[in-house]
């Protein structure tokens, strides 16, 4: 049983795809070396991330499968679903072996799981964009920074940073994903991701006094536009999952 291990990056995964084709191999699993449990009968093969290899695979995806296929690979890799690597690997093999038309057969067992995962990640990505709430935080000796904490099911921070960096290209801000322990920092339209230790952002994003007044105004607006006669808590939770409420000022002690 051949197992590929890699460094848990998208580039590393694409290097695994290159290795599988180059060596004529069909790995049973592709997984991160750290934390994996070795079982009897497994043959581990460590795949190093190679810039030339992963770029060639990416170029091949664009050329043979199209830009949408690359978008799906990039988005689905951000999923927190166990075994996502093999789902993506089988998806790419189907496309490379049978051509772009294979990806249109969404009922095929090699295609459907990636389509479902793409929808799930996309929905979480849109939720984080819609429900991100920034607070102005003053730092000693520097200009204020706008801070936001999110708690997504999938690791979508790499997918939403460009959106906020484009909108707030003159304002420095930090978005902290408390689930995956990743922080994105942006300044002057340029952004970077940083893995952080658990607990390092304890108390992160405490708003300034004047910003709390704006939060109170926002909460007042939210309560004012509510129509009590049309209240439907179950439907609201469908659009605004309750797990997100703790980071929404309008849901703190809200009347609705």
C-alpha positions as CSV (number, residue, x, y, z in Angstrom):
1,X,0.0,0.0,0.0
2,X,1.7,3.1,-1.3
3,X,1.3,6.3,0.8
4,X,2.5,9.7,-0.3
5,X,3.4,12.1,2.5
6,X,3.9,15.8,1.9
7,X,4.2,19.1,3.7
8,X,0.5,20.0,3.9
9,X,0.6,22.8,1.3
10,X,-1.2,23.1,-2.0
11,X,2.1,23.3,-3.7
12,X,3.2,20.1,-2.0
13,X,0.0,18.3,-3.1
14,X,0.5,19.3,-6.7
15,X,4.1,18.0,-6.4
16,X,2.5,14.6,-5.3
17,X,0.3,14.7,-8.5
18,X,3.4,15.2,-10.6
19,X,5.3,12.4,-8.9
20,X,2.4,10.0,-9.4
21,X,2.4,10.6,-13.1
22,X,6.1,10.8,-13.5
23,X,6.7,7.5,-11.6
24,X,3.7,5.8,-13.0
25,X,2.3,5.2,-9.5
26,X,-1.1,5.2,-8.0
27,X,-0.9,6.1,-4.3
28,X,-3.6,4.7,-2.0
29,X,-3.4,7.8,0.2
30,X,-1.9,11.2,0.2
31,X,-1.5,12.7,3.6
32,X,0.5,14.9,5.8
33,X,3.5,13.2,7.4
34,X,3.0,15.0,10.8
35,X,0.4,13.2,12.9
36,X,-0.2,10.2,10.6
37,X,-0.3,6.7,12.1
38,X,1.8,4.1,10.3
39,X,0.2,0.8,9.7
40,X,1.7,-2.6,8.8
41,X,2.0,-3.1,5.1
42,X,2.2,0.6,4.2
43,X,5.0,1.9,2.0
44,X,5.7,5.6,2.8
45,X,7.1,7.8,0.1
46,X,8.0,11.4,1.1
47,X,7.4,13.9,-1.7
48,X,9.3,17.1,-1.5
49,X,7.7,20.3,-2.7
50,X,9.3,21.3,-6.0
51,X,8.5,24.7,-7.5
52,X,9.1,23.5,-11.1
53,X,6.9,20.4,-10.6
54,X,3.9,22.1,-9.0
55,X,4.0,24.9,-11.5
56,X,3.9,22.4,-14.3
57,X,0.9,20.7,-12.8
58,X,-0.9,24.0,-12.3
59,X,-0.1,25.0,-15.9
60,X,-1.4,21.6,-17.0
61,X,-4.7,22.1,-15.1
62,X,-5.2,25.5,-16.8
63,X,-4.3,24.2,-20.2
64,X,-6.2,20.9,-20.2
65,X,-9.0,21.4,-17.7
66,X,-9.6,25.1,-17.7
67,X,-9.5,27.9,-15.1
68,X,-12.7,26.8,-13.4
69,X,-11.1,23.4,-12.6
70,X,-8.1,25.2,-11.0
71,X,-10.5,27.4,-9.0
72,X,-12.2,24.3,-7.7
73,X,-8.9,22.6,-6.8
74,X,-7.6,25.7,-5.0
75,X,-10.9,26.2,-3.1
76,X,-11.4,22.5,-2.1
77,X,-7.8,22.3,-0.8
78,X,-8.9,24.8,1.8
79,X,-11.5,22.3,3.1
80,X,-11.1,20.8,6.5
81,X,-12.5,17.5,5.2
82,X,-10.4,14.4,6.0
83,X,-9.1,12.7,2.9
84,X,-9.6,15.7,0.7
85,X,-6.2,15.0,-1.0
86,X,-7.4,11.7,-2.5
87,X,-10.7,13.3,-3.6
88,X,-8.8,16.0,-5.5
89,X,-6.2,13.5,-6.8
90,X,-8.9,11.3,-8.3
91,X,-10.7,14.4,-9.8
92,X,-7.5,15.4,-11.5
93,X,-6.7,11.9,-12.8
94,X,-10.2,11.7,-14.3
95,X,-9.7,15.1,-16.0
96,X,-6.1,14.4,-17.2
97,X,-6.9,10.8,-18.4
98,X,-10.3,11.4,-20.0
99,X,-10.2,15.1,-20.9
100,X,-12.1,18.1,-19.9
101,X,-15.4,16.5,-20.7
102,X,-14.9,14.1,-17.8
103,X,-15.4,17.0,-15.4
104,X,-18.9,17.6,-16.7
105,X,-20.1,14.2,-15.6
106,X,-20.9,15.5,-12.1
107,X,-22.6,12.2,-11.1
108,X,-19.3,10.2,-11.6
109,X,-17.9,9.0,-8.2
110,X,-14.6,10.8,-9.0
111,X,-16.3,14.1,-9.8
112,X,-19.3,14.4,-7.5
113,X,-17.3,14.6,-4.1
114,X,-15.3,17.5,-5.4
115,X,-18.4,19.3,-6.7
116,X,-20.0,18.9,-3.3
117,X,-16.9,20.0,-1.5
118,X,-16.6,23.1,-3.7
119,X,-20.1,24.1,-2.9
120,X,-19.5,23.6,0.8
121,X,-16.3,25.7,0.8
122,X,-17.9,28.4,-1.4
123,X,-20.8,28.7,1.0
124,X,-18.5,29.1,4.0
125,X,-16.4,31.6,2.1
126,X,-19.4,33.8,1.4
127,X,-20.5,33.5,5.0
128,X,-17.2,34.7,6.3
129,X,-17.3,37.7,3.8
130,X,-20.9,38.6,4.8
131,X,-20.5,38.2,8.6
132,X,-17.0,39.5,9.2
133,X,-17.1,42.3,11.7
134,X,-14.1,44.6,12.2
135,X,-13.3,46.6,15.3
136,X,-10.8,49.5,15.4
137,X,-8.0,48.7,17.8
138,X,-5.4,51.4,18.8
139,X,-1.8,50.2,19.1
140,X,0.9,52.2,21.0
141,X,3.1,54.2,18.6
142,X,1.2,53.3,15.4
143,X,-2.0,53.9,13.6
144,X,-5.2,52.0,14.5
145,X,-5.6,48.5,13.1
146,X,-8.9,47.0,12.2
147,X,-9.3,43.5,13.7
148,X,-11.7,40.7,13.0
149,X,-12.2,37.2,14.4
150,X,-13.8,34.4,12.4
151,X,-14.6,30.8,13.1
152,X,-15.2,29.0,9.8
153,X,-15.7,25.3,9.3
154,X,-13.2,25.3,6.4
155,X,-9.9,27.1,6.2
156,X,-11.2,29.8,3.9
157,X,-9.0,32.7,5.1
158,X,-6.7,32.3,2.1
159,X,-9.8,32.7,-0.1
160,X,-11.2,35.8,1.5
161,X,-8.0,37.9,2.1
162,X,-7.9,39.3,-1.4
163,X,-11.5,40.5,-1.1
164,X,-10.9,42.5,2.0
165,X,-7.4,43.6,1.0
166,X,-8.9,45.0,-2.2
167,X,-11.7,46.8,-0.3
168,X,-9.5,48.1,2.5
169,X,-6.3,48.8,0.6
170,X,-5.4,51.9,2.6
171,X,-6.3,50.5,6.0
172,X,-4.2,47.9,7.9
173,X,-6.2,45.1,9.2
174,X,-5.9,41.6,10.7
175,X,-8.3,38.7,10.4
176,X,-7.8,35.9,12.9
177,X,-9.2,32.4,12.3
178,X,-9.6,31.0,15.7
179,X,-10.5,27.5,14.5
180,X,-7.5,26.9,12.3
181,X,-5.1,29.2,14.2
182,X,-4.3,31.3,11.2
183,X,-4.0,35.1,11.0
184,X,-4.1,37.2,7.8
185,X,-2.4,40.6,8.0
186,X,-2.9,43.3,5.3
187,X,-1.3,46.7,4.8
188,X,-1.3,48.9,1.7
189,X,-3.2,46.2,-0.3
190,X,-0.6,43.5,0.4
191,X,-1.4,40.6,2.6
192,X,0.3,37.6,4.2
193,X,-0.9,34.6,6.2
194,X,0.8,33.5,9.4
195,X,0.3,30.3,11.4
196,X,-0.1,31.2,15.1
197,X,0.1,29.3,18.3
198,X,-3.1,28.5,20.1
199,X,-3.8,31.2,22.7
200,X,-1.5,33.7,21.1
201,X,-4.5,35.9,20.2
202,X,-6.3,35.7,23.5
203,X,-8.3,38.9,24.0
204,X,-7.7,39.8,20.3
205,X,-9.8,42.6,18.7
206,X,-11.0,44.5,21.8
207,X,-12.6,47.6,20.3
208,X,-11.7,51.1,21.2
209,X,-14.3,53.1,23.1
210,X,-15.4,55.2,20.1
211,X,-15.7,52.1,18.0
212,X,-17.9,50.5,20.6
213,X,-20.3,53.4,20.0
214,X,-20.4,52.5,16.3
215,X,-21.1,48.9,17.3
216,X,-24.0,50.1,19.5
217,X,-25.4,52.2,16.6
218,X,-25.2,49.2,14.3
219,X,-27.0,47.0,16.8
220,X,-29.7,49.7,17.2
221,X,-30.1,49.7,13.4
222,X,-30.4,45.9,13.3
223,X,-33.1,46.0,16.0
224,X,-35.0,48.9,14.4
225,X,-35.4,47.2,11.0
226,X,-36.6,43.9,12.5
227,X,-40.3,43.0,11.9
228,X,-41.4,41.1,15.0
229,X,-44.5,39.7,13.2
230,X,-42.3,38.0,10.6
231,X,-39.7,36.6,13.0
232,X,-38.5,33.1,12.0
233,X,-35.6,31.9,14.1
234,X,-35.2,28.6,12.2
235,X,-34.9,30.4,8.9
236,X,-32.5,33.0,10.3
237,X,-30.2,30.3,11.6
238,X,-30.2,28.8,8.1
239,X,-28.7,32.0,6.7
240,X,-26.8,33.0,9.8
241,X,-25.6,29.9,11.7
242,X,-25.6,30.3,15.4
243,X,-22.0,29.4,15.7
244,X,-21.2,32.8,14.1
245,X,-23.2,34.9,16.5
246,X,-20.5,35.3,19.2
247,X,-18.5,37.5,16.8
248,X,-21.5,39.6,15.6
249,X,-22.1,42.8,17.6
250,X,-25.7,42.9,16.4
251,X,-26.4,39.5,18.1
252,X,-25.0,40.5,21.5
253,X,-27.9,41.3,23.8
254,X,-30.0,41.9,20.7
255,X,-33.7,42.2,21.1
256,X,-34.2,40.1,18.0
